[in-house]
Amino acid sequence: MKRTIIITGGAGFIGSHVVRLFVNKYPEYRIINLDKLTYAGNLANLKDIEDKPNYRFVKMDICDFEGVLKLMQEENVDGIIHLAAESHVDRSIKDPFTFAQTNVMGTLSLLQAAKAYWESLPEKYEGKRFYHISTDEVYGALEMTNPEGIEPPFTTKASSGKHHLAYGEKFFTEDLKYQPHSPYSAAKASSDHFVRAFHDTFGLPTIVTNCSNNYGPYQFPEKLIPLFINNIRHRKPLPVYGKGENVRDWLYVEDHARAIDLIFHKGKVAETYNIGGFNEWKNIDIIKGPHHLRHRSCGSRPPLCHRLLQTPEGTWMGAVPAV
Ligand SMILES: NC(=O)c1ccc[n+]([C@@H]2O[C@H](COP(=O)([O-])OP(=O)(O)OC[C@H]3O[C@@H](n4cnc5c(N)ncnc54)[C@H](O)[C@@H]3O)[C@@H](O)[C@H]2O)c1
């Protein structure tokens, strides 16, 4: 079956993996990567597929309602996979306006364009999909029911996890109350509500997924894991909130892209699906991973290479050259 799909934010971290997967796996589809190319967008992420005949890049702002509508009409678009967003929590604290503009108004502009175009067609919403990618941060923070960690086998349904301790037995589920804590997650929560409202009010065939933290290739270096790796390599301090006790679930980005593929094709309209990795880590334990690798790669035992230190206030950890 032929399809024409706009993937927004396809030059970003997760979007580039989704674009690559769809372009390679579905040569019969036409994949349009719509991206404004903010500081977070990088077309070099897609060098390997940029010349494929079923791929087109369009530099556009999702807030440009007229532009998006025209593109949908020109290309007969029947699916939207929406990843474009401002995505860095620290930036949202400094500049919440940009987050509301892109994440809320941008999503609304896409919803309106999809509604206007698809309603103008004889078949209307038949065979159409508006798939919105969101974050599990809309649910707030997971409670640590076992702050010291529990040894596997866990009492949870975690698939494996012999590699580290579990800190709790709870997971985010789709029916949890929204409790966003940052301007980033508040803006994503708001966009989720708009997407569901467009289904309930107009019958737009929407799907929402809320995913946990992603890691893997092409992530912008301001994000936690690439930042830690770079700072350890350059012997810079490692910024960690508090004592690094925050727990997040981590998912490999290509697994997320595969989940998006499955849900886009098989997901039920109006549903919400949470995507996670059964892979929860305290931030401080995330540091220890690359730190340990660094020691192995420089061939020395930890005391000769770096030490992890806590400041007297107990709020920062640092990787410093050992004396
Ligand atoms: N990174 C994660 O761990 C994670 C986890 C769960 C959900 N998500 C969600 O997945 C999506 C992608 O996240 P990411 O980490 O790949 O983000 P990213 O910051 O790496 O990429 C965002 C992309 O969107 C583009 N963009 C930003 N504003 C735009 C606009 N106004 N118009 C068009 N394009 C615009 C940027 O140029 C960039 O290419 C986001 O919606 C995010 O909320 C991310």
The ligand as an SDF file (V2000), in Angstrom:
LIG
                    3D

 44 48  0  0  0  0  0  0  0  0999 V2000
   14.6030   12.5970   23.8200 N   0  0  0  0  0  0  0  0  0  0  0  0
   13.8580   11.8910   24.6500 C   0  0  0  0  0  0  0  0  0  0  0  0
   14.3780   11.2180   25.5480 O   0  0  0  0  0  0  0  0  0  0  0  0
   12.3510   11.8880   24.4970 C   0  0  0  0  0  0  0  0  0  0  0  0
   11.6000   11.0140   25.2760 C   0  0  0  0  0  0  0  0  0  0  0  0
   10.2060   10.9690   25.0960 C   0  0  0  0  0  0  0  0  0  0  0  0
    9.5930   11.7850   24.1670 C   0  0  0  0  0  0  0  0  0  0  0  0
   10.3460   12.6450   23.4200 N   0  0  0  0  0  0  0  0  0  0  0  0
    9.6580   13.4790   22.4270 C   0  0  0  0  0  0  0  0  0  0  0  0
   10.1080   13.0510   21.1660 O   0  0  0  0  0  0  0  0  0  0  0  0
   10.1680   14.1580   20.2700 C   0  0  0  0  0  0  0  0  0  0  0  0
   11.5620   14.2610   19.6620 C   0  0  0  0  0  0  0  0  0  0  0  0
   12.4980   14.4220   20.7110 O   0  0  0  0  0  0  0  0  0  0  0  0
   14.0570   14.5880   20.3810 P   0  0  0  0  0  0  0  0  0  0  0  0
   14.8010   14.2710   21.6050 O   0  0  0  0  0  0  0  0  0  0  0  0
   14.3740   13.8790   19.1260 O   0  0  0  0  0  0  0  0  0  0  0  0
   14.1270   16.1640   20.1260 O   0  0  0  0  0  0  0  0  0  0  0  0
   15.2720   17.0200   19.4270 P   0  0  0  0  0  0  0  0  0  0  0  0
   15.3250   18.2910   20.2110 O   0  0  0  0  0  0  0  0  0  0  0  0
   16.5130   16.2350   19.2310 O   0  0  0  0  0  0  0  0  0  0  0  0
   14.6770   17.3060   17.9650 O   0  0  0  0  0  0  0  0  0  0  0  0
   13.6000   18.1550   17.7600 C   0  0  0  0  0  0  0  0  0  0  0  0
   13.5150   18.4590   16.2750 C   0  0  0  0  0  0  0  0  0  0  0  0
   12.3670   19.2950   16.0680 O   0  0  0  0  0  0  0  0  0  0  0  0
   12.7460   20.3640   15.2100 C   0  0  0  0  0  0  0  0  0  0  0  0
   11.9020   21.5320   15.5340 N   0  0  0  0  0  0  0  0  0  0  0  0
   11.8930   22.2480   16.6830 C   0  0  0  0  0  0  0  0  0  0  0  0
   10.9890   23.2410   16.5890 N   0  0  0  0  0  0  0  0  0  0  0  0
   10.3950   23.1260   15.3770 C   0  0  0  0  0  0  0  0  0  0  0  0
    9.3680   23.8550   14.7020 C   0  0  0  0  0  0  0  0  0  0  0  0
    8.7750   24.9060   15.2720 N   0  0  0  0  0  0  0  0  0  0  0  0
    9.0010   23.4460   13.4660 N   0  0  0  0  0  0  0  0  0  0  0  0
    9.5930   22.3700   12.8670 C   0  0  0  0  0  0  0  0  0  0  0  0
   10.5850   21.6670   13.4550 N   0  0  0  0  0  0  0  0  0  0  0  0
   10.9700   22.0350   14.7040 C   0  0  0  0  0  0  0  0  0  0  0  0
   14.2000   20.6250   15.5220 C   0  0  0  0  0  0  0  0  0  0  0  0
   14.8570   21.3000   14.4340 O   0  0  0  0  0  0  0  0  0  0  0  0
   14.7220   19.2030   15.7200 C   0  0  0  0  0  0  0  0  0  0  0  0
   15.1260   18.6340   14.4900 O   0  0  0  0  0  0  0  0  0  0  0  0
    9.7600   15.3870   21.0720 C   0  0  0  0  0  0  0  0  0  0  0  0
    8.3990   15.6440   20.8150 O   0  0  0  0  0  0  0  0  0  0  0  0
    9.9740   14.9570   22.5090 C   0  0  0  0  0  0  0  0  0  0  0  0
    9.0750   15.6340   23.3730 O   0  0  0  0  0  0  0  0  0  0  0  0
   11.7170   12.7210   23.5670 C   0  0  0  0  0  0  0  0  0  0  0  0
  1  2  1  0
  2  3  2  0
  2  4  1  0
  4  5  1  0
  4 44  2  0
  5  6  2  0
  6  7  1  0
  7  8  2  0
  8  9  1  0
  8 44  1  0
  9 10  1  0
  9 42  1  0
 10 11  1  0
 11 12  1  0
 11 40  1  0
 12 13  1  0
 13 14  1  0
 14 15  2  0
 14 16  1  0
 14 17  1  0
 17 18  1  0
 18 19  2  0
 18 20  1  0
 18 21  1  0
 21 22  1  0
 22 23  1  0
 23 24  1  0
 23 38  1  0
 24 25  1  0
 25 26  1  0
 25 36  1  0
 26 27  1  0
 26 35  1  0
 27 28  2  0
 28 29  1  0
 29 30  1  0
 29 35  2  0
 30 31  1  0
 30 32  2  0
 32 33  1  0
 33 34  2  0
 34 35  1  0
 36 37  1  0
 36 38  1  0
 38 39  1  0
 40 41  1  0
 40 42  1  0
 42 43  1  0
M  CHG  2   8   1  16  -1
M  END
$$$$
